[in-house]
Amino acid sequence: MEEPGLSARVVHVTASWLSLLSVMLLCPRPAAVRKYDVGSQWRSCVFAGHKIVLPMHSFAQLRDLHFDPCNAVVHVGGVLSIEITMYSQMPVPVHVEQIVVNVHFSIEKNSYRKTAEWLTKHKTANGIINFPPETAAFPVSQSSLPALELHEVSERSPSDNSLNTTGIICRNVHMLLRRQDSSSSLEMPSGVALEEGPHVLRCSLVTLEPGANKITFRTQAKEPGTYTLRQLCASVGSVWFVLPHIYPVVQYDVYSQEPQLHVEPLADSLLAGIPQKVKFTVTTGHYTVKNGDSLQLSNAEAMLILCPVESRAVVYSNTREQSSDAALRIQSSDKVTSISLPAAPAYHVIEFELEVLSLPSAPALGGESDMLGTPEPHRKHKDKQKTGMVTTDHKVSIDCPWSIYSTVIALTFSVPFRTTHALLSSGTR
């Protein structure tokens, strides 16, 4: 007489994963019957020292993947998170020893294009990739296998006849896993290959509940290049469930950036003779700015660098989150202006503003200067005539702590107005 409610506690499975379960769990002796519990005793029915590789689709399915940061771009030393959704098709929780993603690493020939700006513009913004449902059953090579002879077994308590364990066995498993005459190893079903490589993402001791499960991988990028997710594996004891190819293609990029200095005016046009604000942006790249690092600016002959008392520098992370701010320390002499930078980690941005003043040059009108007797003094800048607007260029050389070479910047000032005075006289005075 069957115990009431037994059917609710007996494991009911579909044919798609039942065949995999039976191959995985049983020993090759046809007469031997092993009792097992689906959730906890899988490992006891697999042969030590051997790997049984089975397709993933009847055990679990990969539904979607989410990158953080969402553009799947990170600098060397940065942390990248990958969250996947695995839909378990098992009717009970399964304790998985490890879930592994095999990753292929490559350095493209045009890696010079893989700057942070290029990658940000050419990568998807949402960072979510959806995978189509898998409908394929066993590989074609499995079609020659014999039909499975499945049998349900259960164990009851001797004292009160209550149900302790229940499971499924395969009586003809020796036809599926058989020993070769010339080798002591087992013949495993072909068609599924387990990749191995130096780059893997791993998550250990995971319990897959029936239905959707969120699993997060975290990795710290060490080498610049492109990383492609190739294969998804889940291990239960010596049994490995494998998704041979992750499709559509999933990639993330790691970049290395040199330190950079950008100087740009805050206004559309700089005006000579009036204090103008200029923005300095230091992108640290792989360089760590230390206390005592400074920018050394060579003073232009006709341009002054003003030193406001309340000038401050702001440090941002590469995601534009403010990290810190500090007061600027500026020291100036006749030839050099020194700007002390605040300490900042690698792959951060330092921004601050300064005021500059271009001194207008003495008026000169081509060949008339000698006749007027007022030659223009020699300067390191020159005047240009552009559509009636006179402009003046000033070149400033900046020494940065991360380079032995100087950075030369050019600032163009427009003269807002120019007047000419003429005195006419006649006769003898």
C-alpha positions, 0 to 999 in steps of 0.5 A: 500500500503506497503511503498517502502523499508519496507522489508529492515527495517522489521526484518527478522529472521530464524525459529531457533531463531524466536520461542525463540524470541516469547516466550520471548517477549509476555505476556500470555494474548492471546488477548493482542498485545504488540508493541515492538522494537527488539533492545530496548523493550524486557524488557517491555514484560517480567514479573517483578520478574521472570526469563525466562531461554532459550537455548543459541544456537538460540540467540548466539553461543560460537565460541572460547576462549583465555587465557592471560597468554596463559598457563592459569596459574596465581599466587595468586593475579595475573590477568587473562584475558579470551576473548571469541568470541560470534557469535550473530544470531540476525539481529540487535544489542542487548543490554545485561545487563550482560554476566556471566560465572559460574565457579566451584572451586576445590582443587585437592588432589595432589595439592602439584604437582601444582607448577608453574614449573609443571603447566607450563610444563603440560598446553597448550601453545597457550591458544586458545580453539575452540568450535564446532558449535551447531546444536541442537534445543530445548531440547527433552522435548520441543517437546510436545509444540504446534506450534507457531502462529506468526504474524508480527506487525508494527507501523506507524507515523500518520503524514507522514505514515512512519514506526516507529517500527516493530516486531513479536508477538505470538498469542498462547503464553498462551499455552507456558507460562501458570499459574498453578491453585495452584500457581501464578508462571509461568511454564517455559520450562524445560530442561535448568537449571541456575547454581548459585555459589560463583565463577563467571566471569561477564561482564556488559552492552554489546552490541552484534552486528550481527555476531562475538563479542569479550568479555573480562573477567578479574579476580584476583585470590584469592585462589589456585586451579583449576577453571573450566568454567561450564556455559555461560549465557546472560541476557536481562531483566528477560530473561536468555539465557543459554549455560548449559555446556561449552565443551570441558572442559575449566580450569585455575589454580591458584598456591601459591608458597613458597619463594625459594633460588637457588645457582648454578655455572655458569660454568660446573665445579668449579675450586679450587684456581681460582675465580669462578662465582656463580649465586644466584636466589631468587624466592619471591613466596608469600613473598614481599622482603622489604628494609633491607632484606638480606641473611646471609651467614656463611663463610666457613673456606676454601672458600672466598666470594669475593665482586666485586664493580660493582655487581648488582641485577636484578628483573624480573617479573614472565613472565621474564620481567625486573622490576628493578635493583639495586647495591648489598650491601655486608658486610663481617666479619670473620664469616658472609657475609651479602647481602642486597636484593633489594625490590621486589614484590611477585611472582618476581625473584631476580638474582645476581652473586658473586665470590667465591674462594676455597683455595686448601688444603695441600696435603695428601696421606692416611696413608703416612701423619703421616709418612711424618709428615705433617698431614692435618689440620681439615677443614669443607670440605673433599676431594674426589677422582673421576676418578683421579680428586680430588674434594673439597666440601664446605657447606655454611649455608644461613639465609633467611628473609622469614624463621626461618630455614637455607638453606644449600648449597654445592659447589663442586670444582675440584682441577685443578692439584696437584704436589708432591715433594720428596727429596731423600738423602743417607748417612750422611750429 
